[in-house]
Amino acid sequence: MFKTIKSEVFIGKSLIKSNDFDNRAFSFKLEETDSSIKGVLTAKRDIKMHSLEITTEKEFADDDLFFKNGYQSWSTTREVDKDFTFKGLIPLAYTLGGFPKYCAGIMSDYGFGDFYNKKGCFHSYTYTYFRKKGEPNITLYGSKTERKGFTLFIADMQNGAFTIKKDIEGLILKAGEEYEVFDIAIINDEYEAAFDKYFFDFVGVKEPKIKHLAGYTSWYNYFSKISEDICLRDLEGMDAKAKDCTNIFQIDDGYQTATGDWLSTDPKKFPNGMKYIADKIHEKGYLAGIWLAPFCAQLTSQVAKDHPEWMIKSEKTGRKVLAHLGWGGSYALDIYNDGARNYIKHFFDVILNDWGYDMVKLDFLFTQCYFPRGGRTRGEIMCDGIDLLREACGDKLILGCGVPLGACMGIFDACRIGCDANKVFVGDIVNKMGINNEIPSTQNSMINSIFRRHLDGRAFCNDPDVLFLRDNNLKFTEEQKLVLGKINAVCGNVLFVSDNMGDYNDKTVEYVKNFFEDKKYEVKNAEFINDTDVEIIFTEEGVEKTLIVNLYTGEGNIFDVV
């Protein structure tokens, strides 16, 4: 039973801290059963919430595992035990503080949560579970919705405590107003059965309308240096070598003159425009996909210059806030501004209906909700943003990316479940610096694919990010290529390469067909067996296989199971 409460509330400008369920700011009613936790707050006066959490004692043994679900798509997600320490930002960011820390941590919750660098102390967003090492049964705790605010489950495995916290910073309530803080299911069952009950019975999502996508995306070879010639050449290559196992061709970042100016196509790169590319993709019989960061507006973009009133502003200073460092820095469009909303709807209408794209990959969505505003929590803002995107896209396919997952479950058709893979398998200098947990990393990408595999076919169709099979512009051994490819295929159903498949030899064509084929995989168990190695026991078309691999070197038995 959760017997302890801790809250921080503003009454006027005074911050009131309390450990009472009934205090001068509010009363809190908590109802618990073996299968649910519900908590409702009633304001006694006009208040502005800052935080609220409930805690119970819970003992943890050496073989207990806690599932840590990261803040957004790219945030590292895995099972951890009481001896593990989850690192946060690069130490220099904590030393400098202020704006440098904000910049280093802008992609996640480092600026509003102190949960990192503590041995045995972890937090998980939206849902979590406990299990014993090697055991199939779990105890799952999951929030029904994040529309009231993000839900955090915090395990202090060293000190024997389990906390449930609601991120309600900025929430404004009037005297007498009720607010449902917690609506949480507790499910004890076998791993797969527990997630079926959570997503389908409790959250109420429907199975995604797409089951399997495989094909090409331009980003992980050329990045923003794409062109009409490159895209059409690679389209021909895919069609020649992998037509029978691919169904989508997606254009990524680099076609637009500036991020935010989505209908302004770079005339040098794409002289015939983006409708022409979509038509060429359709002529080959593939779905046409295109990338956008719909909430972002590059500092130098025309939309940022012409409409500064559309951008999110600080409630403290009234100035536009820096939402992301990409593209030389960008602002974020405020979804509660009518002009910004209409602008977003307009460019989607053109891209989807005039240009004719079938799928949009929507990236950097976390930029919308970093700052609570207007009396709304981060979770409420993010959910409102997701609703706007679905409204604007109608029934066209949406592939989400860089988004808090609890806000888009059952709404997006597909979603990235990990960070970008790095084209250097062992990591580059940025990885070695350890700036944050969201930067491109092949290791973290694979870890997320393994431990978020349960989302596939339930919350949405899993996109584990690309696999690499080319020989150029890449630092992977053959073994490392196959490890990434197999993990992606087993744990996801949106499978991409950025290679010119026209360059593939016969052996590589067989590999891509092996990974891209729509096969039936079932994972029986997956866990770390030491600090570096994972063991994945799975069936492939009914045949049981066991993959044991060092995620940091790629060494293992991949050649036996591929």
C-alpha positions, 0 to 999 in steps of 0.5 A, spaced: 500 500 500 502 507 498 502 510 505 506 516 503 505 522 499 509 528 497 507 534 494 509 541 492 504 546 490 504 554 489 498 558 492 499 565 489 507 565 489 508 561 495 511 554 494 507 549 499 510 543 500 506 537 504 506 530 506 499 530 507 493 527 503 489 532 506 492 539 506 490 546 506 491 546 498 488 540 496 485 533 498 487 527 495 483 520 495 487 514 493 484 507 492 488 501 491 486 494 489 490 488 487 489 490 480 489 498 480 491 504 483 486 510 482 488 517 485 483 523 485 485 530 487 480 536 489 483 543 490 481 547 496 483 553 493 486 556 486 493 552 486 498 551 481 501 544 481 508 543 481 509 535 483 505 529 486 508 522 488 506 517 492 511 511 495 511 504 498 516 500 501 518 494 496 524 490 497 529 488 491 533 482 491 539 481 487 535 477 481 530 482 481 529 486 474 526 493 473 524 495 466 526 502 465 522 506 459 525 512 457 522 519 456 521 519 448 523 514 442 530 515 443 531 515 450 535 508 452 530 503 455 532 497 458 531 492 464 536 494 470 538 491 477 539 494 483 547 494 482 546 498 475 547 505 475 544 509 469 548 515 467 545 522 465 548 527 461 556 528 460 559 531 467 561 537 464 554 539 463 552 538 470 558 542 472 556 548 468 549 548 469 544 553 466 544 554 458 550 549 457 546 543 461 539 545 457 542 544 451 545 538 452 539 535 455 534 538 451 532 532 448 529 529 454 527 530 461 534 532 464 532 539 466 526 537 470 528 530 473 533 528 478 533 521 476 540 519 474 547 517 476 544 514 482 546 506 483 540 502 483 535 508 482 531 508 476 525 511 473 520 509 467 515 513 463 508 511 462 509 503 464 514 499 467 514 492 470 518 487 475 520 480 474 526 475 476 531 474 471 530 468 467 523 468 469 517 469 464 512 472 468 512 480 470 508 484 474 506 490 470 504 497 472 501 501 467 498 508 466 491 508 462 492 515 459 498 520 459 493 526 457 493 528 464 500 528 465 506 524 464 506 518 469 513 516 472 514 509 476 521 510 480 524 504 483 529 505 489 532 498 489 538 500 494 533 503 499 527 499 498 522 504 495 517 504 489 514 511 487 509 513 482 509 520 480 505 525 476 509 530 472 504 535 473 508 541 473 504 547 471 497 545 472 492 550 474 486 548 478 480 552 481 478 551 488 473 545 488 476 542 481 477 535 481 483 532 477 484 525 476 492 524 477 492 516 477 489 511 473 493 505 473 493 498 472 497 492 475 497 486 471 501 479 474 501 475 468 506 472 463 510 477 459 506 477 452 499 476 456 500 482 460 502 486 455 496 484 451 491 485 457 495 492 458 494 495 451 488 492 448 484 491 455 486 497 459 488 502 455 484 500 449 488 501 443 486 497 437 491 493 433 495 497 428 492 498 421 499 496 418 503 490 419 510 490 416 513 495 412 520 494 409 524 499 404 529 505 403 530 511 407 535 516 405 538 519 411 543 514 414 547 514 407 547 521 405 543 525 411 541 532 408 545 531 402 540 528 398 538 530 391 533 528 385 538 524 382 540 520 388 533 518 390 531 516 383 538 512 382 536 508 389 529 507 387 531 504 381 536 500 385 531 497 390 526 496 384 532 492 381 535 488 387 529 487 392 522 488 389 519 482 392 521 484 399 520 492 399 514 496 399 516 503 401 521 508 399 522 514 404 525 521 403 528 524 409 531 531 411 534 535 406 529 536 400 526 543 404 530 550 403 529 550 411 526 546 416 519 549 417 518 551 410 516 545 408 513 547 401 519 550 399 523 545 396 530 546 394 530 547 387 537 545 385 537 539 389 530 537 386 528 541 380 522 537 378 519 538 386 517 533 391 510 531 387 515 528 381 518 524 386 512 521 389 509 520 382 516 516 380 515 512 387 508 510 385 510 508 378 514 503 381 508 500 385 511 503 392 508 507 398 511 514 398 514 516 404 517 523 406 520 526 413 518 532 416 519 535 423 512 539 423 513 543 430 520 545 428 522 552 425 529 553 423 531 560 426 533 562 419 526 559 416 521 564 413 516 562 417 520 564 423 521 570 420 514 572 418 510 569 424 514 570 430 507 570 434 506 563 432 512 560 436 512 557 443 514 563 448 517 563 455 512 564 460 517 568 464 520 572 459 515 572 453 521 571 448 521 565 443 524 559 446 530 555 443 526 548 442 532 544 439 539 545 436 539 542 430 539 546 423 543 551 427 537 552 432 530 552 431 524 554 435 517 550 436 510 552 433 505 553 438 499 548 437 495 553 441 496 559 436 490 558 431 495 561 426 500 556 427 495 550 427 492 552 420 499 553 418 501 545 420 494 543 417 496 547 410 502 544 409 500 537 411 494 538 406 499 539 400 504 534 402 499 528 402 493 530 398 497 535 392 504 531 392 501 525 394 505 522 399 502 516 403 506 516 409 509 522 413 515 520 418 514 526 423 520 527 427 522 531 433 515 532 436 518 532 443 520 540 442 512 541 443 512 539 450 518 541 454 515 547 457 509 546 461 504 552 459 497 555 459 496 551 465 497 545 462 502 539 463 507 536 459 503 530 457 497 534 456 500 538 451 504 532 447 497 529 447 494 535 444 500 535 439 499 528 437 491 529 436 493 535 431 497 531 427 492 525 426 487 530 425 491 534 419 494 527 416 487 524 416 487 516 415 494 517 411 500 513 415 504 516 420 511 514 423 512 517 429 520 519 431 523 523 437 516 523 441 514 521 448 511 514 446 505 514 451 502 520 447 502 516 441 500 509 443 494 507 438 494 513 434 500 513 430 501 507 425 508 506 427 513 509 431 521 509 432 523 505 439 530 507 439 535 512 438 538 513 431 543 507 429 550 510 428 554 508 422 560 507 426 558 500 430 563 501 436 561 509 436 564 515 434 567 521 439 560 523 440 559 517 443 565 516 447 564 523 450 557 521 453 553 527 452 546 524 453 542 518 452 539 520 446 545 521 441 546 516 435 548 509 438 548 502 435 548 499 441 542 503 444 538 502 438 539 495 439 538 495 446 531 499 445 529 494 440 530 488 444 526 491 450 521 495 447 519 489 442 512 488 446 510 495 443 510 492 436 503 490 434 500 493 440 501 500 441 503 501 434 508 498 428 515 498 431 521 502 427 527 499 430 531 504 425 535 502 420 540 496 418 546 497 414 549 492 409 553 496 404 560 496 404 562 504 403 561 510 408 560 505 414 564 502 419 561 495 420 564 488 420 560 483 416 558 480 423 556 487 426 551 488 420 548 481 421 547 482 428 543 489 427 539 486 422 537 480 425 535 484 432 531 489 428 527 483 424 526 480 430 523 486 434 520 490 429 516 491 423 518 497 420 525 495 416 529 500 412 536 501 409 539 507 406 544 503 402 543 504 394 541 496 393 543 497 386 550 496 389 548 489 392 552 483 390 548 476 390 550 475 398 548 481 400 541 481 396 540 474 400 541 478 407 536 484 405 531 479 403 532 475 409 531 481 414 526 484 410 521 478 409 515 478 413 516 472 418 513 470 424 518 471 430 516 470 437 521 472 443 521 467 449 526 471 453 531 476 452 535 479 457 543 481 459 547 475 461 552 480 463 554 487 462 555 486 455 552 480 452 545 479 451 541 472 450 535 472 445 531 466 445 526 466 439 522 462 434 523 464 427 517 461 423 516 456 428 524 454 429 527 455 435 533 459 435 538 462 441 542 469 439 548 470 444 551 476 442 556 482 445 552 488 443 559 492 444 563 488 439 558 484 435 561 478 437 557 472 438 553 466 434 550 470 429 552 466 423 549 460 426 542 464 427 541 468 421 
